[in-house]
Structure formats: C-alpha cells, structure tokens
Amino acid sequence: MEFLTGELKGSHDPSGIVFTVLAAMSGMEREYIRDRTLEGHESARKRGKTIGGAGVTDEDMLSRALHLRNQEMSLRDIAKRLVITTGAKKGQHPSPATVMRMLREHNEQATAASA
C-alpha cells in the first residue's frame, strides 16, 4: 500500500489478522474440550468407574512402589523398577502416569480411612 507520502512501514496483510483470530479461537476450543474431558473423568472416578483399559497394578506393585517412594525415587525411576505381572502387558514396565495414579489413589484411600 502506498499513500501520498510513500510506502507504509510494517506488515499490513489483512489475512494475518483473520488467521490470528481463528488460531486464538481454536486454542480456546481445545482448552474447553480438555477441561470438560477432565471433569468427566473426575465425575466417573467419583462414581467408581474406571477410565482407560484394564488395570495393571496389584497390591505387590503398590507395596514396592511405596517402598521406592520412601527412598525418594522419582516416578520414572519407580516405574522402571516395577514389572506388570498379569494381562497383555505382562513383563513390561508401567508408565510413570500409572505409578502416579496408583500412589494417588492409595493416598486418597488412606486419607478417607483416617477421617
């Protein structure tokens, strides 16, 4: 674009604004979907429903994980030392997220039992 004084400095592409607005709206929609999904998972857990596939944890794995946590090991290190004993993933290591969920559920049950 040129005016009487010469060429304008900077970026003046009107399509850039449109893409910026669409990108912002897309990000907001993604966050909304994520929040609603997490709320649904939490609601299902409160009703006693399990989210995801078959459970791979057992009491032996929990006791070993608690022992390793008391030694102040990270979740990744704990997961590397645990082994799944049943099911299709027998012989594999659980994910750190699985270990975290198992320990969190144990803590919640211990808190509920003491209250």
KEKE-3310 file (N, C-alpha, C; in steps of 0.2 Angstrom, whole numbers, plus 5000, padded with zeros to 4 digits):
npx = (5004:5003:5003:5001:5013:5022:5028:5020:5026:5030:5019:5005:4995:4979:4974:4982:4977:4965:4969:4975:4965:4957:4966:4967:4954:4953:4962:4956:4945:4950:4956:4944:4937:4947:4946:4932:4933:4942:4934:4924:4930:4934:4922:4917:4926:4923:4911:4915:4919:4930:4943:4950:4960:4961:4966:4983:4989:4993:4992:5005:5013:5010:5015:5028:5031:5027:5038:5049:5046:5047:5061:5063:5063:5061:5046:5048:5059:5054:5044:5052:5058:5047:5037:5024:5013:5002:4990:4989:5000:5010:5026:5031:5035:5026:5019:5025:5014:5004:5010:5010:4996:4992:4998:4992:4979:4980:4984:4973:4964:4969:4968:4955:4951:4957:4949)
npy = (4994:5011:5027:5045:5049:5039:5022:5012:5007:4991:4977:4974:4965:4960:4947:4940:4945:4938:4925:4925:4927:4916:4906:4909:4907:4893:4888:4891:4883:4871:4870:4871:4859:4850:4853:4850:4836:4832:4835:4826:4814:4815:4815:4802:4794:4797:4791:4778:4772:4766:4773:4771:4757:4740:4737:4737:4736:4730:4723:4719:4727:4740:4740:4739:4750:4760:4758:4761:4775:4780:4780:4791:4791:4795:4796:4791:4783:4774:4768:4761:4751:4743:4729:4723:4710:4703:4700:4707:4715:4709:4708:4720:4737:4748:4764:4780:4788:4779:4774:4785:4788:4776:4778:4790:4786:4777:4786:4794:4784:4781:4793:4795:4784:4787:4798)
npz = (5000:4996:5001:4999:5004:5003:5004:5016:5032:5040:5043:5034:5031:5029:5030:5039:5051:5052:5052:5064:5074:5071:5075:5089:5093:5091:5100:5112:5111:5111:5124:5131:5128:5133:5147:5150:5147:5157:5168:5166:5168:5181:5187:5184:5191:5204:5204:5204:5193:5181:5171:5155:5150:5155:5172:5178:5189:5206:5223:5227:5218:5222:5235:5233:5226:5235:5244:5237:5234:5247:5248:5241:5227:5209:5200:5187:5189:5198:5191:5181:5189:5192:5187:5177:5181:5176:5162:5146:5145:5152:5160:5155:5159:5170:5165:5170:5173:5177:5188:5196:5197:5204:5216:5220:5222:5232:5242:5243:5248:5260:5267:5267:5275:5287:5291)
capx = (5000:5006:4999:5004:5020:5026:5026:5019:5031:5027:5015:4998:4991:4973:4973:4985:4973:4960:4972:4977:4959:4955:4970:4965:4948:4955:4966:4951:4940:4954:4956:4937:4936:4951:4943:4926:4935:4945:4928:4920:4935:4934:4915:4917:4930:4919:4905:4918:4920:4937:4945:4955:4960:4962:4971:4989:4993:4991:4995:5013:5016:5009:5019:5035:5031:5028:5044:5053:5044:5050:5068:5064:5065:5057:5041:5051:5064:5050:5041:5057:5059:5041:5035:5017:5013:4997:4987:4993:5007:5014:5033:5033:5035:5020:5021:5025:5007:5001:5013:5007:4989:4991:5000:4987:4973:4982:4984:4966:4960:4972:4966:4947:4951:4959:4945)
capy = (5000:5017:5033:5051:5050:5034:5015:5011:5003:4986:4972:4976:4960:4959:4940:4939:4946:4933:4919:4926:4926:4909:4902:4910:4903:4886:4887:4892:4877:4865:4871:4870:4852:4847:4854:4846:4829:4830:4835:4820:4808:4815:4813:4795:4791:4798:4786:4771:4770:4767:4777:4768:4750:4736:4739:4733:4737:4725:4725:4719:4733:4745:4740:4740:4757:4764:4757:4765:4782:4781:4781:4797:4790:4799:4792:4787:4778:4769:4764:4757:4745:4739:4725:4721:4703:4700:4703:4708:4719:4706:4708:4726:4742:4753:4771:4784:4791:4773:4774:4791:4787:4771:4781:4795:4783:4774:4791:4796:4779:4782:4799:4793:4779:4791:4803)
capz = (5000:4996:5001:4996:5007:5001:5006:5023:5035:5044:5040:5034:5027:5032:5031:5045:5057:5052:5055:5071:5077:5071:5079:5096:5094:5091:5106:5117:5110:5113:5131:5134:5127:5138:5154:5150:5147:5164:5173:5165:5171:5188:5189:5183:5196:5210:5204:5205:5186:5179:5165:5152:5149:5161:5177:5178:5196:5211:5229:5227:5214:5226:5241:5231:5224:5241:5247:5232:5235:5253:5246:5237:5220:5205:5197:5181:5192:5201:5185:5178:5193:5193:5182:5176:5181:5173:5157:5139:5146:5157:5159:5154:5165:5169:5164:5176:5175:5180:5195:5200:5198:5209:5223:5222:5224:5239:5247:5244:5252:5267:5269:5268:5281:5293:5293)
cpx = (5004:5001:5003:5011:5024:5024:5025:5024:5027:5022:5008:4994:4985:4971:4976:4981:4967:4963:4973:4970:4956:4959:4969:4959:4949:4958:4961:4946:4944:4955:4949:4935:4941:4948:4937:4928:4938:4939:4924:4924:4934:4927:4914:4921:4926:4913:4908:4919:4928:4938:4950:4955:4960:4967:4977:4992:4990:4994:5002:5016:5016:5014:5026:5036:5031:5035:5049:5052:5047:5058:5069:5066:5060:5052:5044:5055:5060:5047:5046:5059:5053:5040:5028:5017:5007:4994:4992:5000:5011:5022:5035:5032:5029:5023:5021:5018:5003:5003:5010:5000:4988:4993:4995:4981:4974:4982:4977:4962:4963:4969:4958:4947:4952:4954:4938)
cpy = (5006:5023:5039:5052:5045:5027:5015:5006:4998:4982:4974:4971:4958:4951:4937:4939:4940:4926:4919:4924:4919:4904:4903:4907:4896:4884:4887:4886:4871:4865:4869:4862:4848:4848:4850:4838:4827:4830:4828:4814:4809:4813:4805:4791:4792:4793:4779:4768:4771:4770:4773:4761:4746:4738:4734:4733:4731:4727:4725:4725:4739:4746:4741:4747:4762:4764:4761:4773:4784:4783:4787:4796:4794:4794:4788:4782:4772:4765:4759:4751:4741:4735:4723:4713:4699:4703:4704:4711:4716:4706:4715:4731:4746:4760:4775:4787:4785:4773:4780:4790:4781:4774:4786:4792:4780:4780:4794:4791:4780:4788:4798:4789:4782:4796:4801)
cpz = (5000:4997:4998:4998:5006:5004:5014:5026:5039:5040:5040:5030:5031:5034:5037:5051:5057:5054:5062:5076:5077:5075:5087:5098:5095:5097:5112:5117:5113:5121:5134:5133:5132:5145:5155:5151:5154:5169:5172:5168:5178:5191:5189:5189:5203:5210:5204:5198:5184:5172:5161:5151:5156:5166:5177:5184:5201:5217:5230:5224:5219:5232:5239:5229:5230:5245:5243:5233:5242:5253:5242:5230:5216:5202:5191:5184:5195:5196:5182:5182:5194:5187:5182:5176:5178:5166:5151:5140:5151:5155:5157:5160:5164:5168:5170:5178:5178:5187:5199:5202:5204:5216:5225:5225:5231:5244:5248:5249:5259:5270:5271:5274:5287:5296:5296)
residu = (MET:GLU:PHE:LEU:THR:GLY:GLU:LEU:LYS:GLY:SER:HIS:ASP:PRO:SER:GLY:ILE:VAL:PHE:THR:VAL:LEU:ALA:ALA:MET:SER:GLY:MET:GLU:ARG:GLU:TYR:ILE:ARG:ASP:ARG:THR:LEU:GLU:GLY:HIS:GLU:SER:ALA:ARG:LYS:ARG:GLY:LYS:THR:ILE:GLY:GLY:ALA:GLY:VAL:THR:ASP:GLU:ASP:MET:LEU:SER:ARG:ALA:LEU:HIS:LEU:ARG:ASN:GLN:GLU:MET:SER:LEU:ARG:ASP:ILE:ALA:LYS:ARG:LEU:VAL:ILE:THR:THR:GLY:ALA:LYS:LYS:GLY:GLN:HIS:PRO:SER:PRO:ALA:THR:VAL:MET:ARG:MET:LEU:ARG:GLU:HIS:ASN:GLU:GLN:ALA:THR:ALA:ALA:SER:ALA)
# end
